Every structure is written in structure tokens, then in C-alpha cells.
Amino acid sequence: MKIVLASPRGFCAGVIRAIQVVSEALQRFGPPVYVRHGIVHNKRVIEELASRGAIFVEDPAEAPPGSILIFSAHGVSPAVRSAADGLHHRSIDATCPLVAKVHVEARHFANDDYDILLIGHAGHVEVEGTLGEAPNHIRLIEDVEDARTVRVRDASRVALLTQTTLSVDDTREIAEILTERFPRIKAPRKGDICYATQNRQDAVKELARIAERILVISDAESSNGIRLVETARRAGVTALRVEHAGELTSDWIASARVIGVTAGASVSEQVVQGVVDRIVELAWPERVEAESMPIVEESVRFEIPRVLRDLPIRPIR
């Protein structure tokens, strides 16, 4: 049996930054610090940060007035920011800069009185944050049927935005329908889908050329992880999503000659290695070889907020 690891896989720059923001806040302010929503969609990361004093809440009112409150990588609406200000929280923004870019675009188009068509999934925390930037101007487009039936006030003043963690292929199909219906639709100069989301989907497509089955390591709530499963299946390969090595059984790897392994943008390399070790364990006594696809370097790096960079680390008592 051969295991082939996708490249790139796992943590993206936005996730690394968000986790670092919580870690640095704990070091500089001391526990507890409060985090609005899970900082990223990864239960193990959240559990580790919670063990160090991070408290995760959904409403700023769940934190005592004047608390340190961190906004998650998925972004928040202006209403959430206002609620935090009203409670005199010291807010620190860990929103992924690529999500923040979509928020800026939404405000820009709304200020110019455009109808904004946002491709995304209802209920996803990132989408809720973007919708909150211009609730009277944005209409959510979830699928091709929405794209075919959505109505706008003026077909010459329509703008297009997308959730950052969508399937590139699905988004392209929906965007093509909207462009056909509204030829003058405006879109950002640079697409909204995250570079890491696209890179990981492209890697899965390449992996599908050689693997009989693809294992996607991802939290159940991770949109980009779910899209990886869909990408693999669309390429004609059997795909399975697991959160950690303990979920993998011998039935799934039985008789497979080549198994591909990838991971969503909120998954650490340590968890990936644990899954690889589990495959080797389940395959025993069969000999297993592991290799990686040609390495694709992702050079994107995001700095943490200045408020954290400028503060000294508290001494350990």
C-alpha cells in the first residue's frame, strides 16, 4: 500500500494567525481571555486553548464587562462589534485578512447603493458576519437555483461577492449564471475565494489522478474541509472525512493500493501524521510506503494585531 500526502494541506496563514492571536493574548494579558465563536473550526485547537484559559462564547454579553474579547478568524458583523463596545470589552480582531477584504468590499458596494449577491452557505459564521455589513443590500445565493431566480432593483447596479471557503468549481458555475443574467455585474479585481482553499482543492484534484481513495482530515463544521471531500468525489474518487486518527477503521483502507491524505486549513500537521500512523497500524502486516506530492510552498504570512506585538509578555508566577 502507498500513502500519498497532498501538498499543500493543513494550516493556512489565516488559521496560524488566529491561533497565534489567542496564544499571544493569553501570554500578554493572562487568563481568562474570551473568544467570540471557535477561533477556528478545529475542536482540538479549541480544547488546547481552553486548557490555557481561553473561554469561548457566542455572544459578547457572555463575557464580563471590560473583558479581553477576541473575534474569531471567520469575522463578525458590525452589530457584534457594537455589542462588545457597549460592554467596554477590549476587542482584538483575529479575523482572517482575506475575510476582512470581503467585508470591505461589501461596505464599498453598499455605499454605492448596489445590490450585492453573496455566494455562500446560510448559517455559516463567516457569511453571517458579511451579511451584517450591509443587510439591506446583500442577498445570499446558495445554489444555481438561487442564481437563476434572484431579483434585483437595477440590473446595471449589481455586485458579486463570495464566501472565502467555497468550492471553486461550484462558485464558478453560479457566477457564470449571474454574469449571464446581469452582464454588468461588478466583482472585486481579485476573487474572494481564499488562496489556501483553492490551493488545497487543486491539490486534491491532482491527488485524485493517482489515488483510489482520499482521506480528508477536517472538523465537521469546516467549510473548506467539506469542500475538499466534495472535490475528491467530483473527481470520481471515494472520499472519507475524519477529524482524527481514532475515527479511521480497517474497513476503509482494505484492498486499497494508493490512499491519498489531505487536511483542511484548520488541521495541524501533527494530526495529519497521527492519521498516517494509524493507516500504517491498520494495514499491518502489509508494507506501507508514504510519500508527499511535490511540495507547493505557500508564502503568505499575516502579522498579528499591533496591540499584541507592542505589549510585553507577562512574567510567569
Buried (B, 14 or more C-beta within 10 A) or exposed (E): BBBBBBBBBBBBBBBBBBBBBBBBBBBBBBEBBBBBBBBBBBBBBBEBBBEEBBBBBEEBEBBEEEBBBBBBBBBBBBBBBEBBEEBEBBBBBBBBBBBBBBBEBBBBBBEEEBBBBBBBBEEBBBBBBBBBBBEEBBBBBBEBEBBEEBEBEEEEBBBBBBBBBBBBEBBEEBBEBBBEBBEEBBBBEEBBBBBBBBBBBBBBBBBBEEBBBBBBBBBEBBBBBBBBBBBBBBBEBBBBBBBBBEEBEEEBBEEBEBBBBBBBBBBBEEBBBBBBEBBBEBBEEEEBEBEEBEEBEBEBEBEBBEBBEEEEEEEEE
